[in-house]
């Protein structure tokens, strides 16, 4: 099972405050553990929402809204993509994670399972499965 592990933004991360050397080192060591265990598939930190944009959809209309966005608790500061045997395993890994907001601060990490092809049932036809396989192969090969 794959899980997206979402590091929630804080006032500091939204203000562009970079983590200190200790937190960077602790996170680096944690990431090395994830790699050695075969859990880590991907992961990155994100710039503050002030450098981002949202596209709102209303029927066929598209509206672009530039950041920053007001609700910090709803924003993402970074993510990992993990391969785990269960949600419980992902939770155990998160429990071992350094506090992403730094010691003495409140941080939050959310865990969400990623859909797999079999989760879509019969609606995901053989033709759509072939298309998905083709797209994934192109991505893996680094093609656009």
C-alpha positions as CSV (number, residue, x, y, z in Angstrom):
1,X,0.0,0.0,0.0
2,X,1.1,3.5,-0.7
3,X,0.6,6.4,1.6
4,X,1.0,10.1,1.2
5,X,2.3,11.5,4.4
6,X,1.5,15.2,4.5
7,X,3.5,17.7,6.7
8,X,1.1,20.5,7.6
9,X,2.2,24.1,7.3
10,X,2.9,26.3,10.3
11,X,3.0,30.1,10.6
12,X,6.8,29.8,10.4
13,X,6.8,27.6,7.2
14,X,4.3,30.0,5.6
15,X,6.5,32.9,6.5
16,X,9.4,31.3,4.7
17,X,11.4,30.5,7.9
18,X,13.8,27.7,7.0
19,X,14.4,24.8,9.4
20,X,17.5,24.9,11.4
21,X,20.5,22.7,11.0
22,X,19.5,20.3,13.8
23,X,16.0,19.7,12.3
24,X,17.5,19.3,8.8
25,X,20.0,16.7,10.1
26,X,17.3,14.9,12.1
27,X,15.1,14.7,9.0
28,X,18.0,13.6,6.9
29,X,18.7,10.7,9.3
30,X,15.0,9.8,9.4
31,X,14.8,9.8,5.6
32,X,17.9,7.5,5.5
33,X,16.0,5.1,7.8
34,X,13.0,5.2,5.5
35,X,15.2,4.4,2.5
36,X,17.0,1.5,4.2
37,X,13.6,0.0,5.2
38,X,12.4,0.3,1.6
39,X,9.6,2.6,2.6
40,X,10.5,6.0,1.0
41,X,9.3,6.4,-2.6
42,X,9.4,10.2,-2.8
43,X,9.4,13.3,-0.6
44,X,9.9,17.0,-0.8
45,X,9.3,20.3,1.1
46,X,7.2,23.0,-0.5
47,X,7.6,26.7,-0.8
48,X,5.1,28.9,1.2
49,X,1.7,29.4,-0.3
50,X,2.6,33.0,-1.1
51,X,4.6,31.6,-4.0
52,X,1.7,29.4,-5.1
53,X,-1.6,29.6,-6.9
54,X,-5.0,27.8,-6.8
55,X,-7.3,27.2,-9.8
56,X,-11.0,27.2,-8.9
57,X,-13.4,25.3,-11.1
58,X,-17.0,26.3,-11.6
59,X,-18.5,24.3,-14.5
60,X,-16.2,25.1,-17.5
61,X,-14.9,28.4,-15.9
62,X,-11.4,28.5,-14.4
63,X,-10.3,31.2,-11.9
64,X,-6.7,31.6,-10.8
65,X,-6.2,32.8,-7.2
66,X,-2.6,33.7,-6.2
67,X,-1.3,32.9,-2.7
68,X,-0.8,33.4,0.1
69,X,-3.8,31.5,1.5
70,X,-5.3,32.3,4.9
71,X,-5.9,29.0,6.6
72,X,-2.4,27.9,7.6
73,X,-3.7,24.7,9.3
74,X,-5.1,23.6,5.9
75,X,-1.9,24.1,4.0
76,X,0.9,21.6,3.2
77,X,4.5,22.3,3.9
78,X,5.9,19.1,2.5
79,X,5.2,15.4,1.8
80,X,6.5,11.9,1.6
81,X,5.2,9.0,-0.5
82,X,5.7,5.8,1.4
83,X,5.2,2.1,0.6
84,X,4.0,0.4,3.8
85,X,2.2,-2.9,4.5
86,X,-0.6,-1.1,6.4
87,X,-1.8,2.2,7.8
88,X,-0.6,1.1,11.2
89,X,2.9,0.7,9.8
90,X,2.8,4.2,8.3
91,X,1.6,5.5,11.7
92,X,4.5,3.8,13.5
93,X,6.9,5.5,11.0
94,X,5.3,8.9,11.7
95,X,5.6,8.4,15.4
96,X,9.4,8.0,14.9
97,X,9.6,11.2,12.8
98,X,11.2,14.3,14.2
99,X,8.7,17.1,14.9
100,X,8.5,18.9,11.5
101,X,7.8,22.2,13.3
102,X,10.9,21.8,15.5
103,X,11.2,21.0,19.1
104,X,9.0,23.1,21.4
105,X,6.5,23.8,18.6
106,X,3.3,22.1,17.5
107,X,3.4,20.3,14.3
108,X,1.0,17.9,12.5
109,X,1.4,15.2,9.9
110,X,-1.5,13.6,8.1
111,X,-1.5,10.1,6.6
112,X,-3.6,9.3,3.5
113,X,-3.7,6.1,1.5
114,X,-3.1,6.4,-2.2
115,X,-5.7,4.8,-4.5
116,X,-4.5,1.8,-6.5
117,X,-6.0,0.6,-9.8
118,X,-7.9,-2.2,-8.1
119,X,-9.7,0.3,-5.8
120,X,-11.7,1.7,-8.8
121,X,-13.5,-1.6,-9.5
122,X,-15.2,-2.3,-12.9
123,X,-15.4,1.4,-13.7
124,X,-11.7,1.2,-14.4
125,X,-12.0,-0.7,-17.7
126,X,-9.3,-2.7,-19.4
127,X,-8.7,0.2,-21.8
128,X,-8.3,2.7,-18.9
129,X,-6.0,0.3,-17.2
130,X,-3.8,0.0,-20.3
131,X,-3.8,3.8,-20.6
132,X,-2.7,4.1,-16.9
133,X,0.1,1.5,-17.4
134,X,1.3,3.4,-20.5
135,X,1.3,6.7,-18.6
136,X,3.2,5.2,-15.6
137,X,5.8,3.7,-18.0
138,X,6.4,7.0,-19.6
139,X,6.7,8.7,-16.2
140,X,9.2,6.1,-15.0
141,X,11.2,6.6,-18.2
142,X,11.3,10.3,-17.7
143,X,9.3,11.2,-20.7
144,X,6.7,14.0,-21.0
